[in-house]
């Protein structure tokens, strides 16, 4: 037996030895984690072996995850791993699913959920997928009816909307329920459209754009006898969201809008059903800005998000004529201003931070064995990387002036200070050498994003030579004495 096979067999033996209550608790927790979208390596294998064990022993286990997972399956292409309070057209935060399911089972239709969930679990335990799917469809139909009733009771009453938000437990309860309802009502049409749309579109050009539009138009026209006027725009909207996740450059979705209008003029585009494509792209950009803000506060890399925003801003301005004032033009301007306001002060302050970090102090100010604070070095490196990234994307993010100035100051200072730091290290003594060496190591890290790996590697070799010279100097003096 292979080592993998031995590992699986040991897992089976361990799970068989667990008490039934422990098995039930473990499977419930793993299924809850899957429902939340948590990435847990090996969880599928453990769940599969747990299910095999309980089937073999005919153990009745409450299946936390099966019924909701089947219920929410049509929503998978529309889920996002983002904060639940940020609005995204046609999207639901994955974190909202668990509280929404709790609301459905507790307040919306408790009797139906309990009965059908039990039936679904029994069907799955019996490995009857057809029966489970039939029961899930019945649960969907009841949910559609109850959600219509719930939203009708709320209407535009702000107090009722607040009560609903408290019951559901998500920041955008009414909007989330409306999205769930629209997807459920059109789930079969959307599932068929998902099969027809192209996958992994690297370049969204004329022929592919036309093909995608034909598929979405066909889906919106399908079943015209039973689709009311309000549901057809919903199919276009969710069809565009489906396609969005398959584009290598999501901003190119607006090409469907310009194709539908046969014009790049914003006013003409706004008159077509595909105008929502522009709104979706701008909403995605706002979501990226929110992610950028979170990454910025957490000190995480931002280059990929900056590139995404740069490409999207350039794409929107290139593909569309936004010269005349429009709501889209104002929204794009606000997005660029948000990014600029967020980063401008930090970029402007970066050269000063680097100077304070790398300033070589007199030996008498350095404690024996002292070194630079690693957190300060990490912060400075992240800031220099930010300047380097913004230098590539500054034009579309309203950061050109401050970025060019910061980059020029960093270039001049790092070029001159590294020579001073190496000289200080070369003449250091045992007491101050660790601090001098930590400054040079910090300079190497800062030079890598500023000048490239080759320059940083040469600097590292020079630092090694400087250390050797510093260590050898006392020995030479001793030999001469």
Secondary structure, DSSP 8 states (H G I E B T S, - for coil): --HHHHHHHHHHHHHHHS-HHHHHHHHHHHHHHHHHT---TTHHHHHHHHHHHHHHTT-----HHHHHHHHTGGGGGGEESS-TTS--TT-EETTHHHHHHHHIIIII-HHHHHHHHHHHHHHHHTT-HHHHHHHHHHHHHHHHHHHHHHHHHHTT-HHHHHHHHHHHTSTTHHHHHHHHHHHHHTHHHHHHHHHHS-SSBS---HHHHHHHHHHHHHHHHTTTTT--HHHHHHHHHHHHHHHHTTBSSGGGGHHHHHHHHTS-BHHHHHTSGGGHHHHHHHHHHHHHHHHHHHHHHHT---HHHHHHHHHHHHHHHHHSB--S--HHHHHHHHHHHHHHHHHHHHHHHHHHHHHHHH----GGGS-TT----HHHHHHHHHHHHHHHHHHHHGGGGT-HHHHHHHHHHHHHHHHHHHHHHHHHHHT--HHHHHHHHHHHHHHHHHHHHHH-HHHHHHHHHHHHHHHHHHHHHHHHHHHH-
